[in-house]
Amino acid sequence: MEIFFGTFTSDWEQRRVALLHEMSSSGRYASAEEEMRKRLKQLAQLGSAGGGGSVGGGSRGGKGAAKGRGAPRAQASVNVAMRPMEARLAAVANGSQPAVVKMASYGGGARVGAMLNYVSRAGELKVEDESGRILDGREDLARVRGDWDHLFQNRAESRDIGSFTVEIVPSAFASDEAMHELVRSSLTSGFGDRRYAYAVEKNGDGSLTVQGLVVLRSGQGERLTGDAKAAAIIQSRYDTSAAARDAEVKFSFQGYGNGVEFGASRLRDLVERYQDLRDDRGRQIADEKTASGLVQKEWRGELHSRKSRDVMHVIMSARAGTDVVAFEGAVREFLAHQFAGHRYVFSMHDPESDPKEKGEGGKRPHVHAHAIVAMKSDSGDRIETTPAVFREWRAVMAEKARDHGIEMEMTDRREFASPPAFTRTQVQPVNREGRTEHVGTSEAAQARYDAKRSGRRTVPKSDRSRQYIIKVQDSWQKIALASGDLQTGSYAARHGEYLQSGLLATQTETSAIVIHADFGSNFRTNLITLEEMVLEGQELRETSRAEFEVYEKKVETALFKLERSVAPEDRADFDEVASLARDFVNQKRELVELYEQRKDALAEQGVEEPRDALRDPASAERDAAVVKHGQAVVDAGNDALADIDHYRDGLDRIEAGEFSADRKEAMQAGLDQAIEKAAQLAVEGNSYIREVAENDADLQRAIGRVDRPTAVPTSTAVVTVEQERELRGEEEDRRPLDNDAREANDLAAALEATNRLQNHLNKDREAAQRSGETTRTDPAQQHIPRLDELEREQIEQKERDRDDRDR
């Protein structure tokens, strides 16, 4: 019997007839399936050439096939997109229902069986595949997994969280807090910067057994495997750390898992088993809610969890009372159009045929369909899942529903001022009878859930959404004016008012936010200006009264600008800043008065005041650094180190509760950038930063990271240093001085500088003694050991330079 496929207008009908024909003619399913694929490719090519058959054959083996598949679908999308907004909204106002197509979940190939078992109610409901074949019973469903296996990546899930045990040799502890300090020190030495939670058991022999969970991925991207090999790595790191001197520790892993749900579940189990559960920062995890929040809010971003996306679970819904047969036909056409070339199955759930009871989540009042779709087609194409694609799904579903006599339209939540939907990870079900009830996993999630369930009217705040809403509002207004039906006009007018009030509220809120944002921006700008003014005051060693008054006016101007940009709720913070700034200015005023008194006293005695008198220890250290490294090197190094100190101070204030914790992430990012910048300067030759890095572990590590990729062989580095020294020697050799003369000049310069500093300090000490100061608080007296050190370093530097030139 010859089959004319052109007589079947629907793609799914063509595929079903082709399959049945081949199965009846050959009697062998495998060969029929293979032949069906070839026929489908031919149908796709015929359809692309102008035939009325397939909208996508599922083959991209050739260029013609690719174009053939894309053209009909692109045309369908254009037709849907060109449906006027007013027509859609008018239809909704007249009673059309919105199209609902939801992405429920993704899964790996190993989960196909469980997903099929769910949608078929353990084989009790009929399941239909992409060819229209009905799968009856569990045996047919079980074969689907094997038929789709070649489409699966079978990618292993990432190992995100590991369960560990640590044994600590007997040791005496002064208190429980000391014990926890030792435990955290041991765990951190092995795990590094990974997040973890733990509980401690005290054994009879005095030893400790620590049970806990650890995030297997580090901040640098290293992921442990959570097995014996990973335990050996951790053990080796601990054994070579400084903490190994304090206690003998043995690490082991008992298992691992994927994702937030696994971590939250395991952490809740630990809460039930132990009374004192703590995290890596020493905070107690008192209850299950805190445990879940720790994993979902703090650990989630560090997991970088990966799961294989071989199949997806899609749900299509309609209102209660919708014709089940018509909706089933619409779903069938939607799946055939949208997922042509892909393997899929679907099953209808309606309250009449659903074998699952209400208390178990069955017999929902609305009719809906579940579809399990393979993400990869036979030709290797993968389904894209983006907001634009989801919008297209709803448009196609609405079109197919209208073709089957169901009034349905594609809608956008912005058109009805509807709140955003909540996700599966934001809520957890508490009652599945009828409409499932949930509770939020956090306060923000609960607020989102409440807004959605209560139908609270909300309007997005982005500029793009506001422009879209203005067009929607105009369409509602036109519908209300043009409609002859009172109910339709009232519906349109009411939704137009929703959008209008939402826009007004958003504008008011946005204005407040803009003021607050401007306040934040101006506040930061003015605060930085004030900080610069204060730092300028730190450079005022000796200045005249007129110069100080100019400086004082600058500070007051900066405070005035800062005060104007402060919101009422931040007034207390401003008062504190202003008080500190004015206290600093008052101290500088007292210093200026002291300078004036000293100058008057010295003028009466006929002694000239040295320009650099009363220099503080910081200035002396800076002078020493300049002598050793050079002015430009020290200035560049100080600028970089000042940024590091600024961000570290901010983080310390955040930890102390002085600043909001919301700024911590930005502060940490700024600190990382500042450290990297300083490390780059050090690698490029800033010897001053390298000297400071000897006492700064973070800076040392950053220099190591920056220096490692650009490291050169030792011999090359030596040659480079020797070349620089030779060039420096050549430049000095160009001077009309021999070695003896040059050494004499260098020694004379060193002695002159030393004598000049000593004279300044002697005069400073004498002036201080005349003003009644004691040597105990005399800065000059405190500088004498430092002076000897500077003199010794300067002479040693000259000797090294002379040796280099001789070589």
Secondary structure, DSSP 8 states (H G I E B T S, - for coil): ----GGG--SHHHHHHHHHHHHHHHH--HHHHHHHHHHHHHHHHHHHHTT-SS-S--S--SSHHHHHHHHHHHHHHHHHHHTS-HHHHHHHHHTT-EE-EEEEEEEE-GGGHHHHHHHHTTTTTS-EEETTS-EE-HHHHHHHHHHHHGGG---------EEEEEEEE-----SSHHHHHHHHHHHHHHHHTT--EEEEEEE-TTS-EEEEEEEESB-TTS-B--SSHHHHHHHHHHHHTSGGGGT--EEEEEEEEE-HHHHHHHHHHHHHHH-S-EEETTS-B--SHHHHHHIIIIIIHHHH------SEEEEEEE--TT--HHHHHHHHHHHHHHHTTTS-EEEEEE-TTT--S-GGGT-S-SS-EEEEEEESB-TTS-B----HHHHHHHHHHHHHHHHHTT--EE---GGGTT------TTTEEEEE-SSS-EEEESSHHHHHHHHHHHHT------SHHHHHHHHHHHHHHHHHHHH---HHHHHHHHHHHHHHHHHHHHHHHHHHHHHHHHHHHHHHHHHHHHHHHHHHHHHT-SS--HHHHHHHHHHHHHHHHHHHHT--GGGHHHHHHHHHHHHHHHHHHHHHHHHHHHHHHHHHHHT----TTTT--HHHHHHHHHHHHH-HHHHHHHHHHHHHHHHHHHHHHHHHTTSS-GGGHHHHHHHHHHHHHHHHHHHHTT-HHHHHHHTT-HHHHHHHHHHHTTT---HHHHHHHHHHHHHHHHHHHHTSS--HHHHHHHHHHHHHHHHHHHHHHHHHHHHHHHHTT--TTS-HHHHTHHHHHHHHHHHHHHHHHHHHHHH-
